[in-house]
């Protein structure tokens, strides 16, 4: 039933999602979509942000072409989060694609920002991305989607707390092709791409610029009769040409070769992605040991279609953590990544050189684990200072309550003064 709904929605999406719309900041995303969860980003002892389902919105892009970005409630711009960019398939819309892939719920579940732009209308009234020759700028329109998308990413980073090290493109069909183009032309800016039923360039080495090595995950059904798993031709009705796109395994192996990964993939097990739930249907095939430090993999959905009916939440909850491999958040926004920050939620501290639990910036003795405070500023830690509030005294050798500097008889507890 759900699969039928997916196919119908793919066909009808342009008819009822063609007009632009906006949502004011703080409004509910969808009155029919219940939200009741609230998530913590970590150890409550340090006061992590409590993200909520009271989503906030921002409109990005130039006036003549904008897109909406959704943020979890409680997001603080100086505490950056990863940014997921959702790219729809040919004729679809940003909203529909994000909803289809459960990315709106993922904003809270996986704690990220979500940009869901629309492609450009062609003369037939269908939206498209100017991706590879194979798909799907059939009218050869002059559209700089790469520049537009990167401009909005820069805006999200500068103004809305998007983490520049956590940029991930997730695209379906034409959006998958576009994600591959982004990886070719902006590889050094991206953490990852996830291409569902897309493909890279046929002549990869010649046409895909080597700008970086993001994580690359290709998800593809073996029963995809639109963008074939084994590769095929897409018809350009305007020029009456057939443009070739490569197989899913070629797409992945091309990135693996460029990234210095194993030439042969390793089978890492199975996943349950496609409906019905309870049956593992997806093989996780990964080219390991990439010398560039990234990951390259193919998730093959056996008997999967062009628009699989994913088990609720499974697609984002598996692909996004994979895509963010190698990424560490900066939860407190202090410029030090969590994997190197001893105090992940305290922006004033990041190191504890002596391991005493007090950050170096607050520790009067950062190299001495037995001392942390010098209340009187005499250079003697309070734990060792017999007079922690008196900067003129710190030792009382005879224990008579008079500091040695003032005690005429510092070794005699019965005497303190010698008046004559």
N, C-alpha and C positions, 0 to 999 in steps of 0.2 A: 504493500500500500504506500509506504513511504517512498519507494523507488518511483512509483507512478507519479506521485506528487512532485518529485524532483524533476522528472522529465517534463511534466506539464509546466512547471515554473520556469524551466529553462526556455521553453518555447514562448511563453506569454510574458516573461519579465519585461520586455521592452514596451509592452502595451500599457502596463499599469505602473511602471517605475520610471517613465520617461521624463516627467516634470521634476524640476528641482524642488528641494524642501530644506527646511532648517529646523533645528531644535535649540531652544534657548538653554543657556548654561544651567545645569542642575535639574533639568526636566527628565522625566522617565523615558528610557529608550523606547519602550514599546508597552503600551497599556496591557497588551495581552500576554506579555512575557513576565512571569512572576520572578521576583528576586527576593531572597531572604537571607542570603549568606553574608557574613563578614569575616574577613581573613586577616591574620596577623602576619607580618613579614619576618618575624623572628623572635628572639629572646625578650620576653616582656620585662625582664629586669632592667633593660636598657631603654625601654620606652619606644618600641618600634611603631611605625605608622600602622594604624588599624584601618585598612582599606575597606570600603563599603560598596554596596550596589547603587548608591546615589550618584550615578555617573555624571560627569561634567563633560562639556563639549567645547571645542575650539574650531573655528573656521580658518583654514589655511589656504594659501595660494593667492595669486593676483586676482583683482576684482573680476576679470573676464573669465576666470576659471578657478573655482574654489572646490574644496573638499572638506568633509567633516572628520574630525579626530575625536575619539571618545577616550576618556580617562577615568580610572576608578575613583570613587569618592574618597576624599582624604589625601589625594595625591598632592604632594608638595613639590613645587618646581625645582627647589634646590636639593631634592632627593631623587635623582634620576631613575627612570624605569626604561626597560627595553621598549622599542617601537616596532610593532608588527604592521606591515603595509600589505593590505589585502587587495589583490588584483583579480577582477572578475573575468569570466570567459566572454567570448564574442556574443554580442546581443544582450548580455546580462547587465547587472548594475553592481556598484560597490556594496550597497546595502544588502542586496540579495545574496551575494557571494559570502559576505561576512556572516550572515545569518545561516546560510547553508553549511558553512564550515564550523559553526558554533563558536565563532571568534568573539562575539559580544559577551557571552558567558565567560569566555577565557580571559577577558580583561580583568576580571576579579579572581578567577580560579588560578591563573598563572601570573597575575600582577604585571601587566604591561599596558602600554598605550596602543591604540588601534586607529590607524588611518585607513579609510575605505573609500578611495576616490572612484570616480566614473571615467571611463574612456570617452573618446570623441565620437559623436554621431557621424556616420557616413551618409551618403545621399539616400540610402535605403532606410534611414532612421534607426540603424543598429549601431550600438556602441562597439568600439574596438580599441585595441592598443597597437601602436606602431612598433611591432616587435621584430620578428625575423621576416625574411621574404616569404616564408611559407604561410604565415598567419599573423595578422589578418587585415592588413591595410590594402584592401582590394582596389580602392580608387586612387592609390598613390597620393594620398593627402599629405600635405606638409605639416606634420605634427611632431613637435619635440617633446615626447613623453618622458624621455630620460631627464631632460633639463627641468621639466615641470615637477616631476616626482622628487628629484633631488632638492629642488628649491623648497618644497614643503617640508622635507626632512630637515633641512638646515633651519627652517623656521621653528619646527618642533623642538629642535635641540636648543636653539637660542632663547626661546620664549616659554616653553611648556615642559621642560624637564625630561626630554627624550634623551636617553643615554647614547652618545655617539658610537659606543662600542657594542651596542645591542640592536642594530638595525637589521630586521629580517623581512624579506619579501616572501609572501605566500600567495601563489597564483594558480588559478584553475584554467586549463585549456589555453586560450589566447593569453590569459594572465600568466600561465606557466611559461609560455614562450617569452613573454615580456620580462618575467623574472630572470630567465636565462640571459636575456640581453643586458639587464641591469648588472648581473654578475660579470659579464664580459667587460662592460664599459665603466663600471663603478666598483670593481671587485675589492679595492682597498678600503672602501667605505662601508662595506656590508659584513655583518657577522655571518649571514647565511641566506640561502634561498631554499624554498620548498616549492617544487613544481609538481602539481597534480595534473596529470594528463597533458603536459606540455612537452617541449623538446628544445634542444639547442640548435645551433646552426649546422647545416649539413657539412659544409667545409669548415670544421671547427677551428683548426689551426690558422687558417687564412682569415676567417671572418670574426672570430671571437678574440678581441684584444686581450692581452695578458696584463690586466691591471691589478690583479690581486688573487687571493686564494680563499674565498669564503667557504664555509661549509655548504655542501650541495646535496640536497636530498630530492631524488626523483621518486614520486609515488605514481604508479601506473597500473591499471587493470589489464589483464591479458585478454579480456573480452570487450575492449574499448573499440567500438566500430566507428568512432568519429576521428580521434587521433590514435592511430593504430600502435599497439605496443611494439610491433615489428617494424615500424616506420611506414611511410607512405607518401602520397601526394595530396596536396590541398589545392582545390581548383580556384583560380582567380577569375571570376566572371567578367571583370572589366577588361582584362587583357587576354582572356581566354587561354590562360596558361596554367600548367600544372607544376606547382612548386614542391620540391621534395623536402621532407623532414626526416631525420634519422630515427632509428629504433631507440627505445628507452635504454637498452643496455649500451648502445653506442654513446648516447648522451652522457651516461654516467662514466663510462670508461674514458671518454675524452677528458673529463675533469680529473679523473684519477691519474691519467698520464701526466697532465699538466702539474698536478700537485705532488708528483713523486710517490704515489701510493703503490701498493702491491698491484701487479698487473691482473691478478685473478682475485675475484671477490671471495669473501668468507661468509658462509651462511651462519648468521648469529641467532637464528631461531625464528619464531613465528609470533604474529600479533593477531588480535581479533579486531579488525577495523570495520569490516563491512557487515551489514545486516544479513542474517540474524545474529544476535550476540550469542556468545557461548561456544563459537567455533573459530579456531584460528584459521584465517584465510590469507594472511599476508606474510610473505617471506622477507626477512630483513637481510639483504645482501650488501655487504660493505667491503670496500677496498681499504684495507688497513695500512698502518705504518706510513702515513703520508709525511713526507719530509718537510712539507710546508706547514705542518702543524694543524691542518684543517681535517675535516672528515668528508668523505664522499660515499654515498650509499644509494641503493635502489631498494625501495619497498615495493615488491611485486604482489599486487592483489590478484590472487588466482581466481579467474572467472569474474573479475571485477569489471564494471562498465565504465563509461566515460564520466558518469556522475554517480559514484557509489552512494548508497544509502548508509552513511556511516553510523555506527553505534554512537548514541548520544555522548558527546564530549570526548570521544576517543581520538578524533583527529587532532585537535589542538593539544590535548593532554599528552600525546606521544610525540608529535612532530615539533612542537615548540621547545620542549626541553632538549630534544636532539639538536635542533637548530642552534640553540644557545650554548652548545658545547664549547668549552674554552672561555666562556664569558663569566665574569664575576661582577656582581653589582657593587655599587658604591652607595650603600644604604643610607649613610648619614651625610653624603654629599661633601665630604671633606677632601676629596681628591685622591683618597687612598682606597683601592679596591678591597672588598670584604675579605678576600683570601689572603691579604697582607695586613689587614687592619685588626689589631688586637681588641679594638672597641668599635664594633661595626655600627653601633647606633649612637655613638657619641661623637659629634663633629669636632669637638675640641681635643680629642685624643685618638691616637692610632698606634703608638708604640709603648711597650712596657719592657724596657731593657733588662731590668733586674727581676722580672717575673713576680713582683709583689702584689699585683692586682691594681696598682695605681699607675695611671698613664704618665709618661715621661714629662708631659707639659705641666702636670700638677704635682709631680714628685720632686721634692726639694733634694732628694738623693737618688737620682734615676739609676745609679749603678750599685746601690746598696739595698738589698732586699729587706734589711732589718729596719730601715728608716724611710719615712715618707714626708715628715713635717718638721719644720724648724720654726716654731711659733715666735721665738724671740730674735731670730735672725743672727744668732751668734755662731753659726756654722756647725752647731752640734744638734743632731736629731733629737726630737722630743723623747724618743724611747731611751736614749742614753744620757739625756740632760737632766741632772738632778734639780735644775731650776729652769724649766722650759719657758717660763714667762719672764725671766730675768736675763737680759742679754749680757750682763757683767759676770754672771756665774754659771757654771755648768757641772762642777764637781764638789762633793762634800765628803772628803776622804774619811773623816772621823765620825760622820753621821750625826753631828750635833745640830744640824739645821742651818748652819752658817757656811756659806760657800767658801771654798779654799782661798779665793782671792781676797776675801774680807776677814778671814779667820787668822788671827796671829799665831794660833797653834793648830794648824790643819790636821795634825795627827793625834791631838789630845781632845777627846770628847768632853773633858771637864773644863776646858779653858777655850776662850775665843778672843779675849782682848788683853793687850799689854799696854795699859795707859801711860806708864812712865818709861 
